[in-house]
Amino acid sequence: MAEITQQTTDTSNEFEPELIRLLAIVMLFTTSAMLFLFSFALMEDLSTLAKAPELVWAFICGAPSQDGPALPLMLTLTTLAFGAGIGLTGWHIWLIRRQKNNV
């Protein structure tokens, strides 16, 4: 009687880590853009925009603000998300180049 052999296929895809990294990059840049737009909605005038670095530094140092922590928190999270997106993009490019050089 003929034996039925099952072919085992490798279900792991070599592009999955690339896809996950790309999705994370897109999410980080989208999050930073949305937080940046929401922080602009909280700004009352251009003088608030001019003193945004002071607000962020005071928030990082723990100094209380009269206007509340919402705007400095959003600006800080925007900066962190944008920086993480740039870092992850650089790491992704480095991994791709390293992989191409090894082939």
C-alpha positions in Angstrom: 0.0 0.0 0.0 1.3 3.4 -0.9 2.3 5.5 2.0 1.1 9.1 2.0 4.0 11.4 2.9 3.4 14.8 4.0 5.7 17.4 3.0 6.7 19.6 5.8 6.9 23.2 4.8 8.7 25.8 6.8 6.0 28.1 8.0 8.4 30.7 9.4 8.8 33.5 7.0 12.1 35.3 6.8 10.3 38.6 6.2 8.3 38.7 9.4 10.9 40.6 11.5 11.2 43.1 8.6 7.4 43.6 8.5 7.2 44.0 12.3 10.0 46.6 12.3 8.3 48.5 9.4 5.0 48.5 11.2 6.7 49.7 14.4 8.4 52.5 12.4 5.1 53.6 10.9 3.3 53.5 14.2 6.0 55.6 15.9 6.0 58.2 13.2 2.2 58.3 13.1 2.0 58.6 16.9 4.6 61.4 17.0 2.7 63.3 14.2 -0.6 63.0 16.0 0.8 64.0 19.4 2.4 67.0 17.6 -0.9 68.0 16.1 -2.7 67.6 19.5 -0.1 69.7 21.2 -0.6 72.5 18.6 -4.3 72.3 19.5 -3.5 72.9 23.2 -1.3 75.9 22.4 -3.1 79.2 23.0 -0.7 81.5 21.2 2.6 81.8 19.5 4.4 82.8 22.7 3.6 79.3 24.1 5.3 77.8 21.0 8.3 80.0 21.6 8.7 78.8 25.2 8.0 75.1 24.4 11.6 74.0 25.0 11.4 75.7 28.5 8.1 73.9 29.2 9.5 70.6 28.2 12.7 71.1 30.3 10.7 72.2 33.3 8.5 69.1 32.9 11.5 66.8 32.7 13.0 68.4 35.8 9.7 68.1 37.7 9.0 71.8 38.1 5.2 72.4 38.3 3.6 74.4 35.6 0.7 76.9 36.0 -0.9 75.7 32.8 -0.8 72.0 33.8 1.3 69.1 32.5 -0.7 68.3 29.4 1.3 70.4 26.8 4.8 69.6 28.1 3.9 65.9 28.4 2.6 65.8 24.8 5.7 67.6 23.5 8.0 65.3 25.4 6.2 62.2 24.1 6.3 63.6 20.6 10.1 64.0 20.9 10.5 60.6 22.3 8.3 58.9 19.7 10.0 60.7 16.8 13.5 59.9 18.2 12.6 56.2 18.6 11.2 56.2 15.1 14.5 57.6 13.7 16.5 55.1 15.8 14.4 52.1 14.7 14.6 53.2 11.1 18.4 53.4 11.3 18.6 50.0 12.9 16.3 48.6 10.3 18.5 50.0 7.5 21.6 48.7 9.2 20.1 45.2 9.5 19.1 45.1 5.9 22.5 46.2 4.7 24.2 43.7 6.9 22.0 40.9 5.6 22.7 41.9 2.0 26.4 41.9 2.6 26.3 38.4 4.1 24.5 36.9 1.2 
